[in-house]
Amino acid sequence: QDLSSSRTPAWSTEQPDSAHRKRSVRIISTVWTSLKLRSEGCVEMLQGYGVAKEEKVLKVVVIKARGLKAMDSNGFSDPYVKVECNSKSFKTPYVSRNLNPVWHEVFEIDVTDPDTHVQFSVWDYDVFGSNDYMGGINVELMDLKDGNPMRQWFKLKDYDRGVLVPGWGTNKGKGRKAKFGELELQLIWSEREQEDDE
């Protein structure tokens, strides 16, 4: 995968500007109890039955993007990020008329299989018609197996997305290099903390 910066052990303390403050999350050290926008309990309901959660949790912060492709006739896009992993899907809010959006959205995904990956895809929100794909990136969980937090800029790629293409989720195949801009993420994949089960 194409990366433009190395791992950073500390979590971001950078704050979004006032225009995005209401839909942003304040990132404070590694105390995740203060960040659980999309957290879930130790049991989830599936078809009416309680299913035990897995032993490990992937915690993600979708921070911001830069240099995104303009998809609208006004020279801008209305981008949001879709996160997919372990049969779960989440979305950030969209940011209007912006090619360098800031989200600071936090997600927690229950996943233990080291051979899987988490998918990030960027989309241009359209009020009428279908949303436009703006590129994506897949992150292998094996790259996070040491349990240390990782913060990186990822260059967005152009993936196959057809229903007949083998694979799951939005980003299928290896992805091709494209001038779609970059996405900054923070990730940590670790054992479920005891308080998560309370």
ChimeraX attribute file (.defattr): number of C-alpha atoms within 10 A of each C-alpha:
attribute: neighborCount
match mode: 1-to-1
recipient: residues
	/A:1	14
	/A:2	12
	/A:3	13
	/A:4	11
	/A:5	11
	/A:6	10
	/A:7	13
	/A:8	13
	/A:9	11
	/A:10	14
	/A:11	17
	/A:12	17
	/A:13	10
	/A:14	11
	/A:15	16
	/A:16	19
	/A:17	10
	/A:18	9
	/A:19	10
	/A:20	15
	/A:21	14
	/A:22	9
	/A:23	16
	/A:24	21
	/A:25	20
	/A:26	16
	/A:27	20
	/A:28	14
	/A:29	11
	/A:30	13
	/A:31	10
	/A:32	14
	/A:33	10
	/A:34	12
	/A:35	19
	/A:36	15
	/A:37	14
	/A:38	12
	/A:39	17
	/A:40	15
	/A:41	12
	/A:42	18
	/A:43	13
	/A:44	13
	/A:45	9
	/A:46	8
	/A:47	7
	/A:48	7
	/A:49	9
	/A:50	11
	/A:51	12
	/A:52	11
	/A:53	17
	/A:54	15
	/A:55	14
	/A:56	16
	/A:57	20
	/A:58	21
	/A:59	21
	/A:60	22
	/A:61	22
	/A:62	23
	/A:63	25
	/A:64	19
	/A:65	25
	/A:66	17
	/A:67	14
	/A:68	23
	/A:69	19
	/A:70	18
	/A:71	20
	/A:72	14
	/A:73	7
	/A:74	8
	/A:75	11
	/A:76	17
	/A:77	26
	/A:78	22
	/A:79	30
	/A:80	23
	/A:81	25
	/A:82	17
	/A:83	22
	/A:84	21
	/A:85	19
	/A:86	16
	/A:87	10
	/A:88	12
	/A:89	14
	/A:90	15
	/A:91	17
	/A:92	19
	/A:93	15
	/A:94	21
	/A:95	20
	/A:96	14
	/A:97	16
	/A:98	19
	/A:99	20
	/A:100	18
	/A:101	23
	/A:102	25
	/A:103	23
	/A:104	25
	/A:105	24
	/A:106	24
	/A:107	21
	/A:108	21
	/A:109	24
	/A:110	22
	/A:111	23
	/A:112	19
	/A:113	13
	/A:114	13
	/A:115	8
	/A:116	15
	/A:117	17
	/A:118	20
	/A:119	22
	/A:120	26
	/A:121	24
	/A:122	27
	/A:123	21
	/A:124	25
	/A:125	21
	/A:126	15
	/A:127	7
	/A:128	6
	/A:129	7
	/A:130	9
	/A:131	15
	/A:132	16
	/A:133	17
	/A:134	24
	/A:135	28
	/A:136	27
	/A:137	24
	/A:138	25
	/A:139	15
	/A:140	15
	/A:141	20
	/A:142	13
	/A:143	13
	/A:144	17
	/A:145	12
	/A:146	11
	/A:147	13
	/A:148	15
	/A:149	19
	/A:150	19
	/A:151	22
	/A:152	18
	/A:153	21
	/A:154	21
	/A:155	22
	/A:156	28
	/A:157	24
	/A:158	21
	/A:159	21
	/A:160	17
	/A:161	16
	/A:162	11
	/A:163	11
	/A:164	7
	/A:165	10
	/A:166	11
	/A:167	13
	/A:168	15
	/A:169	19
	/A:170	22
	/A:171	23
	/A:172	19
	/A:173	15
	/A:174	13
	/A:175	17
	/A:176	11
	/A:177	14
	/A:178	13
	/A:179	14
	/A:180	19
	/A:181	20
	/A:182	25
	/A:183	27
	/A:184	19
	/A:185	19
	/A:186	22
	/A:187	23
	/A:188	22
	/A:189	26
	/A:190	19
	/A:191	14
	/A:192	17
	/A:193	11
	/A:194	8
	/A:195	9
	/A:196	12
	/A:197	11
	/A:198	7
